[in-house]
Amino acid sequence: MWIMRATSKPQISLRGQKMRLLAAAGFLALSVFAQPPAFRPPAVPLIVHDPYFSVWSMADKLTDENTKHWTGTEQPLTSLVRVDGETFRIMGRDRSATSAMLQKDVQVLPTRTIYTFEGSGVRVEFTFLTPAIASDLEVLSRPVTYVVWTINSIDGREHQVQVYLDASAALAVNTPEQPVVWGRFKVGGMNALRIGSQQQPVLEKDGDNLRIDWGYFYVAAPAGVQSTEAANKLNVLRTSFAKSGKLETADETETGRALNTRDPAGPPAGLGVAISFGVVSATPVSRHVLVAYDDVWAATYLQRRVRAWWRRNGATAADLLVAAEHDFSSLAERSIKFDADLMADLRKVGGDRFSQMTALAYRQSIGAHKMAADSDGKLLFFPKENFSNGCVDTVDVFYPSSPLFLLLNPKLLAGSVEPVLEYASMPRWGFDFAPHDLGRYPRADGQVYGGGEKTEENQMPVEESSNMLILTAAIAKAQGDASLAQRYWPTLAKWAAYLKEKGLDPENQLSTDDFAGHLAHNANLSVKAIVALGAYAQLAESMGRHEESATYRATAQQFAQRWVTMADAGDHYVLAFDKKDTWSQKYNLIWDKVLGLDLFPAEVAPKELAFYEAHQNAYGLPLDNRSEYTKLDWIYWTASLAGSQKEFDALIEPTWRFANESPSRVPLSDWYWTKDAKQRGFQGRSVVGGLFMRMLTDQSLWKKWVATQH
């Protein structure tokens, strides 16, 4: 294991040497990476697994503010480091007893967030490791993050060091008024604490601005380390650690009371663990703890409860912790390699700033989903519309996030697409177009948006039907297998027929940019429908339906030629066919390139890109001429149409400045103002997976990464 027993003169095994090398190469210097430009994320991912288990730092320094759920509600985590009897704070805002150690740096990589602190003669690398390796569903589904301290002396002296972590009970309730219960147990030699709501209202609430209030939050210290643990008032735990470097207090025994951290006579406010490093010299030494959340039941799907993917074969929380601890060393090594390989390819196709933005988007996009298993073991990968409307498995949400999953594991995208296909194939869905959603998170029991299952009011018929056809074709291309399309061909054929009739010149309806309102004759929506017809033809051809393929291919080609005339405005193409003094991003055009359809004339994209460059603002290209706001994901799709790195960079650089300078300290917003970088709406959404679109335009890289799942 990546743990060494602390003595005055540590004895290092060969395995221990390997782990120290990992510490030095991976969690410390990160020497495999060239030094990128300094980057200040608007919010830093710490523990990001799903829409409920998602903790962030929304400040420049980890000690400036308490950590928060992605919604902005405080879910405090605090870490202290005690050096030669003097205590410092490296996470959390509580200034009552300790001063903050100097933060030197923070780096966000796909699977790790690494803070560097220095003070009192030591350097502390403080890492949140979430081994979110998309090709490994078993590991990806585990709701476990490793909190790792790697410490060494930097003043030539030896130091006595202890570290401490506590977690507020707020991580296990929706509101502070909810009573909590707690306990401790031994599992696999580990000391584990857990806390959860007393009432356990499993899956009772649905909506957007909510935290989980069922299941249990866990903190576990590995066997073989010198640790003490307790559940008590946080001020009591911190005082005990500062005094002695360990937790001498016993657990609070009165359970079933509401969380209230302001009442010093109140109930235990959280869980704490203290670990001794013993004597630390110039050689880095690492310790870690596990933080986890077991929700017991994950969601409902078509009126039946489903469990998280890791639980599908009967695994328990104890099994989860034992497996996670057993795999720690190998997962640390795999995560370092994954980060290095992915970052290298991201830089290759897009440069340093592109790689920083996509690394920041990685865990956010995955963590806005819930991975579950249907009763037959089928993979469900449900995105939630974070700070949008709370819907679950929304088609025009997994459409923009799709590039990340098409690149790294198309099975995950299929886990979003197939439940919609299944639902739309049922008699209860009575329309000739695709649905918008499956419900409101965490209840995927049927569409709630617009007219629901009853009327066409505020539906998105061209939008969602096109999205489903495009993504089904993209999955088939990535996997080299059209079996998903084969299973649901009558439904796909119905949507293709609808688009053949309605797609070229859409009626007054909503698109995915529904915040902009209804729009008739939408040129970008028309592009999507045309590409979708071409994608359907491609699917038909792969399945041996040659006549059908030829018919739809000819229709798509004819529509594309007509579109050029209908949308032409001289030096660009219009927002709406009947409004010649308008313009908009034609981000949907990227699928013509990615799927290799070649429907639109070669001059369309260059003409649009030249126009866009002249209409940018300081922080990005507006979505269209109607407003100064933009959508981050769509800019990355639009930029991916570029034929040169210079053209691509011209559109991407302002978005990096937005993230680096935005005063809106929230998990990456995809809807913001392009003149002042302020959030317009939305945060923490899965759609930022769309930032990976550029990777799909490099066919060799796409094939390389898809191949890693086999």
N, C-alpha and C positions, 0 to 999 in steps of 0.2 A: 504494500500500500504506500501511498505517497505521504507517509507519516514517519517521523523519526522520534524515538524516545529521547527526551532531553536529559542529558547528564552533563557533568562538567567537561568531559572529553568524549563526545559522541563517537560510537563505533559505527562505521558506515558500511553496510553490505553493498554488494555489486548492484542489487536492485535499488538500494537507497541512493547510490551514486547516480543511477539512471534517473531516478525521480528528482534528484537535485538538479541534474542537467536540464530536465524538463522545466523545473521551476525557473532556472536561470534563462533558458532559451524561450520559454513560452509565457510565463506569468510575469517575468521581470523585464529584461531588456527588449524582448521582441525584436531581436537583431535581424530576423529574417525579413523585416519590413523596412523599406526605405522610409525616411522621415517625411510624412505627408504634411501639408499645410496645417497650422493650428486650427482646430475646429471646436466650436462650442455648441453642442446639440441643444435644442430648445428644452428637451427633457431626455434624461439618460435612463435606458432600460436596466433594471436590476434583476427582478424576478418576474419574468413574463412568460406565462404558459397558456392562459386562456382568458376569456373576457372577465372572469371573476378573480383569478389568481394572477395579478398583474400589478407590480409595485415599481415605482419610478422615483428618480430624483429630479425635481423640477427647479433646480438652482445651479448656479455656476459651481458651487462647492458642495460637497456631500454633507458638510456640517452647517450650511446656511439655513436649511429648511428641513422639516421632517419629511420623510418619504411619504409618497401618496399613491393611492390607487389611480389608474389611468383617468378616472373621472374627476380627479382633483381632491377627493376626500382623503384626509390623512389616514394612513396606515403605518404608524411609526415603527421603524427599525432603528436601533441604536447600537453602535459598536464603540468600545473603548479599548485602548491599549495602555498597559501599565509598564513603565520602563524604570527599573531601579526604584520602585516605590512611588513614582510620580505618574498620575493618570492623565491621559489625553483622549479627546474625542475625535474619532475619524468618521462617524456617521451619526446624524441626528442633531436636533437643534437645542437640546437641553443644556443650557449654559450655567446651570445653578451650581454644579460641583466641579466641572472640568473645563479646561480650555481646549480649543481645537488645535490639533497638529496641523502643520503646514501642508496643504495639498499642492503637489507639484504638477500633477498631470492627470488626465483621464482619457482613456481610449475605448472606443466602442467598436468591437469586432463582431462578426456574425453570431458567435456563440458565447462571447465573453465581454464583460465590461471590467476594465482594469483601472483602478485608481492608484496613484502613487503618493505617499506621504513621507515626510522626513521630520525628525525632531528628536531631541535628547540623545543624539548619537546613533539613531537607527533609521533604516529605510523600511517602510511597510508597503508591500504590494497587496492591495485589497481587491480581490477578484470575485465577481459573481459569474460562475460558470454554469451555463445552461446548455447541455450538450444537444442542442436542437439541430441535429444532423438529419436533414430532410429525407435522405435515402433510407434511414433506419426507423421504421414506424414504431418499433417496440421502444426504443430509447426516446424518440421524439414525443411519444405519448405520456411518458412519465412526468408527473407534476412535481419534479424535484430539482432544486437548484443547490449547487455547492457554493458555500461562502468560504473563501480561502484567504488566509493570511500568510504571506511569505515575507519573512523578516530577516534582515541581516544588519550587522554593525557597519557604520560608515565612518567611525572616528578612530578605528584601531584598537578599541577597547572591547571588553566583554560586558554584556548587560543581562540582567535578569528581566525576563519579559513574560507578561501574561496578557491574554486578550479576552474580550467579552462581547457577547451579542445578546440583545433582547428583542423581543417582538411583542407588540401590543396586541391585546385581544381584539382590537379593531379589525385585524385581518380575518376574523371569523364571524363578523356580524355586519348587517347592513347599516344599522344605526346604533349609537351608544346606549340606547335605552334597553336593548335586548340583553337579558341575563345570559351569563356564560358559565360553563363548567369546564373543569380541567383535570388532568391526571398525569401519571407517569408510569412507565413500564420499561422492561428490558426486552430487547429483541436482537437476536444475533450478536449478543455481547455488547450492544450499544445501549446507552442511556437515552431514552426518548421521553419528551414531554408533548402533550397535545392539549388543545383548547378548542371549544366550539360552543355554539349557542345551546341553551338549555332546551328550547322547544323544538329545535330541528324541523322547521317548516319546509320540508323537502319539495322543491319545484313549485312552491305555492305562488311565487311572484313572477311576473314577466314584465319586461319593459327595458328602458334604456339606462337611466342613471341609478343603477342598483349595484350593491355588493352582495356577495353570497352570504347566506345566514343558515346554511346547513353543512353537514360534513365537519371535518376537523383539520385544523392547522397543526403541523408537527415541527418540532426542532429536535434533532438527534445528534449526539456526539459519538464519534467512532469509538470502538473498543480499543484499548491499548494506549489511550492518551490520558493525561492527568487532567480530569475535568470535574466540575461540579455544576449541578443544574438545579433550578428551582422555579416554581410558579408563585409569584407574589406581586405586591405593588412594585412598580418599576423603580420608584425612588428608593425603596428598600433594597432592591437588587443592586442598583448602581452604587449605593453607599457601601454595601457590603464588599463589592468588588474593589472599589477605590481604597478601602481600608486594608484589605488583606490579599487581593489578587485572586480571591475565590469567593464562592457564594456560601457563606456560613449560615445563612438563614434557612429555616425549614419552609416547606410549602405552606401557603395559606390553606386552611382546611375548610373554610366556609364557602361552599359553592352555590351557584344558582342565583347570583346577584348581578345587577346590571353593571356594565363597564362604566366607570366614572373616575377618570384619572385626576380630577380636581379635588377629590375628597380623600385626604390622607388617611382617613379611618375607613375608607371604602374597601371594596373587594380586590383581589389580585388583578392587576392590570395587564399581566402578560407573562411570557415565558423567558427565562434567562439561562445562559450557559457561559461558564468561564473555563478557559483552557490555559494551562501553564506551558510555556515554551522552555522553561528552565534557563540555562545560560545560552545566549546568542552571541556568536562571533561574526566574522566577515563572511562566513559560508551561509548562504540562505537556508532557512529552515521553514517548513510549511506545516500548517495545521488547517483543518477544515471542519465545518459542521454541515449537516443537511437540513434544508428547510423544504417542507412538502405540504401539499394539500390533498386530502382524500375527500371528494365530493359524494362518494357512495353511489348516487344516481346523478347522471350528467345532464340529461335532457329528456324531453318526450319527442317521439317521432310518430306522427299519425296515430295519436292517442295511446301510444304504449311507451312506458318508461324504458330508457336505454342507459347502459353504463359506459363509462369512459373506456377507451380502447384498451388500456393497460389492464382493466378489470374484467375483460370479456370472458376469460377462462377461469374466473373465480379467485383471482389474486386479491389479497387483502392489503391493508396499509402496512402491516408487518412485512409481508412479502416484498412490497414496494421498497421499503427502507433497506431491507437486507440486500436485495438485488442492486440497488443504487450504490450502496457502500461497497459491495463486492466489485463493482465495475468502475469504481472511481478512477483508479490509475489508468486503465485502458481508455476510458472516456476522456480523461484529461489529455492524453496523448493524441487521440483521434480528433479532438476538438481543435487542438493546436494545428494539426495538419490540415484539417478542413478549412479553418480560417485562412491559413497561409495560401492554400491552393485557390480558394475562391477569391480572395482579395487580389491575388496575382492576375487572375483572369479578368476581374472587374477593372483593374487598372489598365490591362491590355486593351480592352475595348472602349474604355471611357475616361481613363486618367484618374489622378488621385482624388479629385473632388467627387467625381462620380462614384468611386469606390467607397468614400466616406458616407455619402448619402445612402447608397444601397446597403451598406453594413448597418446603418442606423435603422433602415426600414425592415431589415430581415426578421428580427424577433418580433417587432411590432406586428408585422403582417401575419406571421404564424400564430402569434399569441392572441390575435383577434378572432381565432377559430376555436371550436371545441371538437376534438377528435373522439368519436364514440363508435360503438358497434351496435348494429341492428340485432334483432333477436336471432337472425340467421347468420350472424358473424360478418355481415357486409359492412365495409368501412363507411362511416358518416363523417364528413369534415365540414362542420357548420360554421360559416362566418356570422358574426353579429354586426349589425349596423351601429357601431359605436357613435354616440352623439349625433345620430341622424334620425332614426325613428325606432331603433331597437329591434328591427325585424331580423329574422334568422334565415340563413341560406338565401339571401337576396341575389337574384340573377345578375343585376347590374352592379353588384358589389364583388362577386367572385369573378366577373368578367374583367374588371381592371386589375385585380390582384393576380390574375392567372399566369403572367409571365414567370413569376418566381417559382410556381409549382410545375409549370410546363418544363422549366429548366431542370429542377432538382428532384422532382418526383411527381410525374403526371397522375399517379394513383391518388394523390391527395386532391388534385383538381377533380378527378372522376368522383371522389367522395363527396364533392359539392354538387356536381352536375347530375349524377344518377338519381339522387333522391327527388330532384325536380322532375326528371323524366318519368320516374315512377308515379309521382303524384299527378302529373299532367295526363298520364295514360289511364287514370281512373275515371269512372263515369261522373264523379262529383265535380271534375273540372270540365265545364261545358263549353269552353271557347275554342276557336280555331287557332288561337295564338298561345304563346307560352305564358305561364304565370310569372309574377314579380317576385314572390317570396313563399316561404313555407310557414310563416307565422311570426310570432314575436318571441324573441329569445327569453328563456331556453325552451320554449314550446313550439316545436316544428309540426304543428297539427293542421295546417292549412292556411292559405293566403289571408292576410288581414289588410293589406295595403289597398287604397283606392276602393273599388267596388267589391273587393274580396272575390268570393265565388258567385256573387249575385248579379252584378251589373258590369258594364264596360266603362263606367265612370272612373276617370283618373287611372286607367290601365296604361300599360306601355307595350302595346301589341307588336309594333315593328321592332322596337328596342330589344325586348326580351327574346322574341323569336329569333332574331338575328344573332344575339349573343349565344344562344344555345346551339345554333347550327355551327357557328364559328368555333366555339370551344370544343364541341364534339369532334369536329374535323381536326382541330389542333391536337387533341388527345390521341386521335388515331395516328396522326403524323409522328408525334413524339414516341409513341409506343410501337409503331409499326403494326398496329392491330386495330381493326375497325369493329371489334366484337361489341363494344358498347353501343355503337350506332345500329348494329344488326339487331340487338335486343329490342330497340325502341324505334325501329324504322317507320312503322305507321304514324307514330306521333311526329317524328322529324319530317316525314313527307307532308303531313298536314300543314306544318309550319312553313315549309318551303313553298307550298301552293299558295298560302296566305301572302307571303312576301312577293311572289310572282305577280299577284294581283295588286297589292297595296304598297310595295316597298319602294318603287322608283320615285314617286312623288308623295311622301307621307301626308296623311291628313293632319288636322290640328290635334296634336297629342303630345304627351310627355316623352322625353328621352331620359337617359340616365342622369342628365343634368337637370333634374326635375325642379331644383331650386330656382332655375331661370324661367319656369313656367311653360305653358303650352306654346307650341310653335308649329305652324303649318309649313309645308314645303321645305323642311329642314334638310339642307344639302349634306351635312355630315351624317345625319341619320340615314339618308339615302345611300351614301357610300357604304354604310354598314350593311344595309339590306342587299346591296349588289354583291359585296364581298361574301355575305352569307349564302347567296345563291350559288356563287362560285365554289364555296366550301362544300355545299351540299352536292354539287356535281362531282367534286373531288372524292367525296365519300362514296357516292354511287359507283364511280369508276373503280374504286378499290374493292368494292363488293361484287364486281362483275355485272353491274346494272348499266351496261354500256349505252343503251338507247336513252335511258333516263338521264344519264350523265351528259350525253351530247346535247339533249334538249335544254337542260338547265344551264349548261356551259354557254350555249348560244344565247340564251336569254340574258345571262349575266354580262356577256360581252356587248350585246346590243344596248343594254341599260347603261353600261359604262360609257359608251360612245355618246349616247343621248345626254348623260349627266354632264359631260364636258361642255356641251352647247348650252344646256339649261343653266349651269352654274357659272359660266364664264363672265368675268367682270373686267376683262382687260389684263391687268397685272396680277390678278388673284381670282379666287372663286368665292362665291357669296355664302352668307349665312343661310339665307332662304331664297329659293328660286325666284320669288316675286319681289325681292328687295335688292336691287342691284347696287345700292350704296352701302352694303353690309359686308362683313367678313367674319370668319370663325376658324378656329383650329380644326383641321381635318384629320384628327388623330386616328379615326377608324381606318384610314387608308393603310395603316401599317400592316394590317393582316394580308393585304394583297401581296406585300413583300415577304412577310414571314411564311405564309403558306405556299408561296411560289405560284400564285394564281395568274399573275400578269394580265389583269383585266383592264387596268387603266393605262392610258398612254404615258410614256416615260417622262414627258415634260410636265405632268401635273404636279408631282411632288416638288421639283426644283423651283417652279414658279411660286408655289405657296410658301416655301421656306424663305425665298428672297423677300417676299412681302412681310413675313413674320418678323424678320430681323429688324426691319424698319419700324415696327410697331411695339417693340418691347418697352417695358418700364424697368425701373431699377432692380426689382425683385422678380421679374419674370414676364412672360407673354400672357396678356389677358386671354380669357377663354374665347371671347368674341368682342365685337364692337359695342355691345350693350352695357358693359360694366368694366371696371378696372380690376375686378377679382379674377382669379384663375383657379385651375385645378392642377395640383402638382403632378399627379399620375399622368394626366393627358399631355403635359409638357414633355415628359420623358418619352411618350409614344410619338408625339410629333417630332421631337429631336431625332428619334431613331429612324426617321425617313431620310435623314441627312446622308449625302454621299461622301462626305469628308469629315475628318475629325474637327476641323475648324468650324464647320457648320453646326456640328453636334455641340461642341463646347460653347458656341455663342448662345445657345438656348439653355444649356445646363448651368453655366456659371451663375446666372442670377438666382437660380433656385438654391444653390449652395449658400449664397449670401443671405437669402431669406432664412434658411435654417440657422445660420450662424449668427444672425443679427435680430431675429424676430423678438419683439418684447413679449410675445404670447408664449409663456413657459408651459407648454403642454406637449404630450407625445405628438410627434410629427403630424401637423395639420395638412390635409390635402386641399383645403379651400381657404384661400387667403388673399389679401389685398396686395397688388403688385407695386404700389407706390410707397407704402409704409411698413410692409412685412407683417402686419397684424393679422391674426386669425380672423377669418370671416365666419367660420363655423367648422364643425367636425374636428375630431382629434382621436388619435389612437386607433385609426381604422385600418382594416386589412388591405385596403386598396393600394397602399404604398408598395405592395408587392409588384405593382405595375412599373416601378422604377427599374426593374430588371429587364424590361423589354429589349434594350439594346443587345443583350446577350443572345436573344433569339435570332437576331439578324446575322449572327456569325454561326453558320450552320455547323461548322466543325466543332465549335465550343458547345453548342447545344447538344450535339450527338455525344460528345465526351461526357457531359454531366449527366445526361439521361442514362448513359451506360453504367454509371456508378451505382445505380439501384439494383443491378443484376448481380 
